[in-house]
């Protein structure tokens, strides 16, 4: 049976809890803010949005003293070919693009789950999946909104500092949320760092000022509150869960973000494309010039006149003819094309994605070739699905507690099958042929679930039953049209 417990007064909790050791949490926050892990998280988010390091690149030369100097008079293109963002979207939609199916043996339980895991939740879990890929882990917070409705909220991964109970990172002892809010003091805009600390006792709120935790205006709250009326008096009671209502969704067991696999390759691709365009733009007016018997202006003034007028005057000195020559550096586009192709394939392989323009689809696109093309992304999706299955198991615990406490039923121990419908390309003709060949060997329900044209197997089975009933009605009418509806129903039941 499920239990929830109410809190005593806040002063007792603060004195008995680890939360009283604020110095510990201040150090945790300080370490996290400068940690490599948080930097990788921010890099993943930034690169997915297309904000790559190439955008801050400067064109440099070796100066007079052998030191690197920035130059402004040379082409400095900053091209982003966001293959990383493509890989994140590809992997996210491959596993989470289609609705997740929660199949319960208990039909009443299944009905409740369908209401909770609605389309809004499906969109939310897809965004959490994006966080998992970009940062290694996504977070889902369970709460009751202002209307008392059971709900979910997505927390950004770089805002959460988890305190794990075990080395496997399977259970939380506490969690710190560090986030910024914008406040206005008159017309002045100020950014304030807020801190929330979650444990089984509730939520503690602070403001981070110069590295110190200062209690916020509302320093503590329970996870949710019930309001009852007794003898005309309104009584508010704070309640907490037996567990911290914060669920981690990991992309892999080690919580390694995708950006760590491919960042150097993505930077290399951007650099090659930018350098190629730089070289193509360096025409005769800004390439290497060789002056013969030229005198007068300094080279800076000479360059300016050349760029302005596009012409140079040369003269003969002591019988030697003046001349202007250029040192031409040929840009071989094929070389760049080959390197770019190598980088793109390397990104796909290291990200464990698939190439939608794979040659195997053009020559002989049978099911075996398609499965071969999807082999890498399938392996990665298997690991991500395993982690998500465990996370949904934790999530279902909170849902079961909620349903029990609102009187919907006690569903503890009920079996739920969680089915991820992967968005994979298939050969429909082969799939339908295999289904036909399996009729009579396996159940109709299994066959219908595998049919490429069916999205909801249960609804399709209901339609088939309705169609059979209609055919039985037509069959009964064919023998005795005078039979009334009640008699036809009896015949149908006997049939």
N, C-alpha and C positions, 0 to 999 in steps of 0.2 A: 504494500500500500504506500502511496506517496505521502510525504509530509512536507509542510512549509513551516517556517518558524518566524515569529515576530521579534523585532529588536527591542532591547531595553533602552534606557536613555542614552544619548550620544556620548556623554562624558565617560560612562562606564566602558563603552565600546572602545573609545580612543585609548583609554588607559590599559585595557586588556589586550589590545591588538598590536600587531607589528607596525601598524600605521603610525604609532607614536614615535617610531624611529625615523623621523623625517630626514635625517642626515643620510641614511642609507638610500632613500629614494632620490635625494638630490644628487648623489654620486652616480646612481644608475642613469638618471636623465643626462647628466653631463657626459658620461661615457658613451651613451647611445648617440648623442647629437654629433659627436666627432668620429663615430665608428665607421669602419669600412663597410659594414653591413648596411647601414643607413645610406651611405653614399651609393652603394650598388642599387638600392631600392629607388633612390631619386634618379639615378642614371636610367634605370629601366623605364620609369614613368616618362622621363624627359625624352628619351630616344623614341618611345612609342608615339609621342606627340610630334616627332620630327625635329626636335631641338637638339641637333647633333653637335659634337665638338668642332666639326669643320666650319660651322657658322662663325666661330671666333678666330679662325685662322688668319694670320697676317703673312704677307709676302716679305721675305727677308733676304739679305745678302751678307757676305763677309766684308766688314768695313776695313778702314785703313789700318787699324790696330789689330786686325785678325778677329775682331769681335762681331757677333751677329747684330745687324742693324735692320730695322724695319724700313721698307721702301714703299712709297705711295704711288709712284709713277709707272708701275708695272701692273698688268692684269692680275686680279686676285679674285677669281671666281670661287664661290662657295656652294657647291652643288650637293644636294642631299638626295640619294636614291634609297628610300627607306625600306630596305628589304627586311630589316628587323621588325618594323611595324607590321609588315605583311605576314611574317611568320607568327607573330602573336595573334593577329586576327584569324589566321588560318587554323591554328591549333585550338583557339578558343571556340570557334564556330564548329570545328570538327567534332569536339566532344560535347559542347553545350549549345550548339546552334539549334538543335531540335529539342522540344520539351522533354524533360525528364519524367518518366512514368513511375508512380508509386503504387505498386500493386499489392493490396492487402487481401488476405483470405477472408477477414471479417468485412462484409459489405458496408456496414454502418461506419466502421473505422475508415474504410476506403473513401466513403463519401466526405467525411470530415477532412481527411488529408487532401482531397481534391479541392476543397474550399480554401484550405490554408495555402497549399502550393499552387496558387493561381498563376495567371499570366504575368501579373506584376512580380511575383516571386521568381518566376522563370527568367525575367529580365534582370532582376537583382542578382541571381546566382551566376548569370552570364558575366555581369560586371565584376563580381567577386573572382570569377575565373580569370578575367583579364588581370586583376591584381595579383593573383597567384603566379601567373606567368611573368609579369613585369618585376615582381618583388620577391618571389619565392613562397609567399604566403598571403592569403586573403583572410579578412575577418568579418564575421557576421554577428551583430549584437541583437539580442532578443529583449523586447521591452513591450510595455503596454502604452499606447499613445494616449493623448488627452481625452479621447472618447472611450477609453477602457478597452480598446481593441488590441488583441494579440498581434504583434507586428515584428518586423525585422528591419535592421539598419546596417548599412555597409560602412565600416570604418577603414580609412586609408592605412595601408600597412606601415608606412613610415611614421605614423602617429602612435603606433602601439609598441610598448616595451613589455613583452611577456615575461612573467616569472614562473618558470616551469617547476613542477614537483619532481620530475624524473628526467633522466638523460635522454629518453626517447621522445621527449616533448609531447606527451600524450595528455597531460592534465595540468591545469593552471593552479598555481597557489595564489597569484595575484596578477594584475595587469595594470600598466600605467598608460594612460592616453595623454599625449602631448600635442596640443593643437593651438592654432592662432585665431584670434578674433579681432575684428576691427571695431574700435569704439571711437566716439567723437566727443571731444571736450570743446564745446562751442563749435567753431568751424574747423578745429584742428583734428586731423585724422591720426589716430594712434593705434599701433598693433600691440595687442596684449597676448602673452603666452599663458594659456590655461592648462591645468593639469587635473586629470581625474584618475583616481586610484580605485580599482575594483577588487573586492574580495568577497567572501561569503557573507560578510556583515553588511555590505552595502557599498555605496559610492561616496568617496571623500573628494572634495573639490578644493583646489588651490589655485593661486596665481603665482607664476614664476617671476620673481623680481630679483635681478642680479644673481641668479643661481640659487636663490633661497625660495622655499615653499611657504607662501603666506596664505592662510585660510581665506577662501572666497566668501562672498556675501551669504551664500547658502552652503555651509561647509560640509554638510552630510545629508544624504537622503537614502531611503530604502529603494529597492528595485521597483516596487510598485506599492500602491496604497489602496485599501478598501474603505468604503464609506458606508456605514450602517446607521440606522435611526433606531434609538431605544428610548421609549417614553418621551418622544418629542425632542430628544437630544441627538444631534449629529455627532457620530463617533468616527474618527479617522484612525485607521490602524495600518502601520507600515509592515510590509512583509518582504522576505527575501527568498531566493531559491536556495536549495541545498548545494548547488554548484554555481560557479561564476557563469552568467549567461553570455559568454563570449566564445564563439566557435571558430577555431582555425581551419582554413581550407588550404592545404598545401599542394603545390604542383609536383613535389617529389619528397621522399623521406628526409633528405638533407636540407630542404628548403632553399635550394640553389636557384636564383632567378635566371631566366633565359638570357638576359643581357650578358652574363658572365661567359657564356659559351661563344658569343658571336661579336662582341663589341669591337675587338681588334680588326676583325674581317670587315665589319660595317664601316669602320673608320678608313680602312684601306681602300674600299670601293669608292667612298666619297672623295678621297684624295686623288685617286686615279682619274675619275671623271672631271674633277676640278682642274687638275694639271693638264688634261687633254684640251679642255676649252681654253686654258691660259695659253698654251702653245699655239693653238689655232688663231688666237687673236693677236699674237705678236707678229705683225706684218712689217713691211720694209721701214715704216716710220718709227718703230720702237724695237727693232732687232739690233744685232751687232753691226756697227758701221766701221769701215777701214778708210781713213782719210790719207791721201797721198799728196804731199806738197801743199797742204792747206795751212793758212796763217790768218791771224786776226782774232776772231771771237773766241771766248773760252767755250768749252764743250757744252756747258749748261745752256749758254745763249744759242749755240749752234743747234742743239736739240729743239729748243723752243721755236727757232725759225723754221726748222725742217718740219715740225709738226704743224706750224701755222701756214706755211706757203707750199710745202711739198716740193721744194726745189733747193739746190745747193750750187753755189758758184765756186769753181775751182780755178787755179791759175798755174802758169808755168813758172818754175823757179830754177834759175841757172841752167836753162835748156832742158830741164826734166819736166815732162808734162804732168799737170795735176790730174787727180782722178779720185773717184769715190767708189768704193767697192763694199759689198755686203757679204757677211758670212752667213750663209743660209743653212739652217738646221731643219732637215726634212722631218716632218711629223708623219709617221707611219700609222695610219688609222687602224690597220689590221692588227698591229701589235697591241694597241690599246683594247681593241675589241676582244682579243683572246684573253687578256688579263682580266677584263671585266667579267667575261663568262666564267673564268676560273673562280673569281671572288663570289659570284652569285651562287654557283654550285656548292662552293665550300660553306656558304652561309646556310643553304638549305640542308646540307648534310649535318653540319654541327648543331643546327637548331632542331634536327630530326623532323623536318617537314616533308613536303612533297612538291614536285615540279609539275604544275598543271600542263606545261607544254612538253612533257616528256615524250621522247621519240616513240616509246612503246604504245602510245595512244594513237599515233598516226599510221603505223604499219599494220598492227594486228591487235586491236583493242579488245581482247577477250578477257574473261574474268581473272584468269591467272596473271596476266600482265598488269591488270588494275590492282590486284592484291599485292603484287611485287612492288608497284609504285608507292603503295600506302604502307609498306612494311615498317619503315622508320617511325612514321607518325603514330602508327598503331602501338608500337612498343612504348612510346612516350605516353600515349593516352591511357594505356593499361595501368601504368604506374600512377598517373594522376587520378584515374578512376578509383583505384584501390584506396588512395588517401581520402577521396571525397566520400566513398562508401562509409569509412570510419567516422568522418565528420557528420554525415547525415544520421548515423546511429546516435551520436551525441545530441544532435538537434532533435531527434524524435523523442528523446527522454523529456525535454522541456515541453514538447507538444503534448505528450501523454499526461504530464502533470497538469498542464493547462486544461485539457479536456476533462480530466477527472475533477478538477476544482470548480469548473463551471457546470458540472453535472451532466456532461455529455456521455460519460461512460468510463469504465476502468479498462484501458486497453494495454496495460502493462503485460509484456510477454507476447503480444500479438506479432505475428510474422508479417514483415513488409519486404517485398522485393523491389529494389531500386534499379530501374533500367535506364541506362544512358543510350539514347538513340543517336548513334554516330552518323554524321552527315558524310557518307562515303558514296563515291560514284560506283555504280554497278552496271552490269550488262543485264538489262531487264528481261530480254528474251531467254537468256540462260537461266535466270532466277525463276521465271514462270515455268519454264520447262522442267526444272528440278522439282518444283512444287507439284506439278501434275504427276510426275513419276512417283511421288511419295504418298499420293492419295491411297488410303487403306492401310498404310504402314504406320503413320503417326497421326495424332489427333487433328481434327479440323481447326481447332483453336491455334495449335502450333503452326499449321500451314498458313492460316490467315495472317498470323503475326509476322510471318516472313515475306508476305507478298509485298512487292515494291509499291503497289498502288494504295495500300491500306495504312492510314495513320493511326486510327483508333480501332484495335482488334475487337474490343468489347462491343463498340457501336456497330461494327460490321457484322458480328455474330447476331446481334439483335435484328439487324435489317434482313439477314438471311432467314431467321425464324419467322419474321413478319411475311416475307415472300412465300415461304412454305405454307403458312397459314392461309394466305390468299389463294394459293393453288389448290389447297384442300377445299376451300369454300367453292371454288369454281368446279371442282370435281363433283361435289355433292349436288350442286345445282344442275349439272349435266344429266344426272340420273332422275331427279325428281324436282322440277322447277317449282312445284306447288308447295314444297316444304317451307315452313316458316323459319325464321331466324333461330328460334329456340331448338327446333328439331335438327337444323344443320349443325348447331353447336354440339348437340349430343353425338351426332355422327363423327364430327371432328375429334371429339374426346375419345371415342371408341377407336378411331383410326390411329 
